Amino acid sequence: MLAAASTGASLSFAAGATAAAGPAPVAPPATPMFAPNVTTGGVNGYSALANLVAIPAATPGGQPTQRLGSTAFIWERLEVRTNGTTGVRRNVSDLVTPTIGKLEIHISTLNPGQNSHPPHRHGNEEFIVLKEGTLEVGLGGVTADVRKTETVGPGAVFFFAANQYHNVENKGDKPATYLVFNIHTASTPATPRADTTPSDPVPAGKLGSVVFDAARSVPKPTKTGSRHEIFNGATTTAENFECAVISLNAGQRDDSPARRPEEQLLAVKDGLLDVTINGKSERGTPGTIFFIASNDTHTVKNATGQPASYHLFRITTELTPKTAPAPAKVTQR
């Protein structure tokens, strides 16, 4: 689940002003406008609700594989499974993407007094968004038993570097729900067989494990709302990893339809967002995740008369195209 580390800086910012009340939110449409999400047998038996792209078999007669294309994972449509006495889990996806070796996404809910697991580590890097509740985050150290802890609330983001000890615990009196993203690339190191050796050091110039607490964040105004810069730099396994919290004022949208070579993840934080990808639109409620594949055209719009916000993640790997293709020229007749 999480990863923790001591090498990177711990970032803290401060809260922005509370928005004034506006019209009641508009209910999401009953019928999705994306190609319908389909349930498939994902890697490791996860239920992958995804817009899938078939990849031909590498050898004649072999089985084709599936790759994750741009997809909306709508909160209300995700299957909920009980996870013993710990809480519940929503499996989202565990598939290859055009530029990421494997992208695993799930959403966990911890009951009060429960922890995610004993402190552990793994080679793949991980980042987490706390949707609701309070968590004590175990930030790695030399060994599983020597670590720092930090308690955070809704909107917090954690990044965990490769092979650093980590876990979380719900010490509040209400369930805590958080979105978990694991990425694997060609640079992902192997996971040690046992948690008996020190955490791997973070290479110089790479992003170390970090906690961003939204309650201490000061946003910077933009022409459409505001932006919190969280982190932006190379990691052990990604050429660049960027994270920000974007707020859109009532009725506002981002700039003209964009195409970016790096793949992106949008996690709706507050309000309702209409996200259009390659001409198809879907409305996202808090907890909804949008995956935007490399070079797919997209826009994001606030769907209501109230402010809306989302966490934005951009991931650049060795497979990311160096530039976005030029738009097609329109011939006048």
Secondary structure, DSSP 8 states (H G I E B T S, - for coil): -----SSS--EE-B--------S------SS-SSS--EEEE-GGG-EEEE-EEEE--SSTT---EEEE-SEEE-GGGS--EEETTTEEEEEEEEEB-SS-SEEEEEEEEE-TT-BSSSSB--SSEEEEEEEES-EEEEE--SSTTS-EEEEE-TT-EEEE-TT--EEEE--SSS-EEEEEEEEE-TT-----SSTTS------TTS---EEEETTB---EE-SSEEEEEEEEE--SS-SEEEEEEEEE-TT-B-SS-B--SSEEEEEEEES-EEEEETTEEEEE-TT-EEEE-TT--EEEEE-SSS-EEEEEEEEE-TTS-SS----------
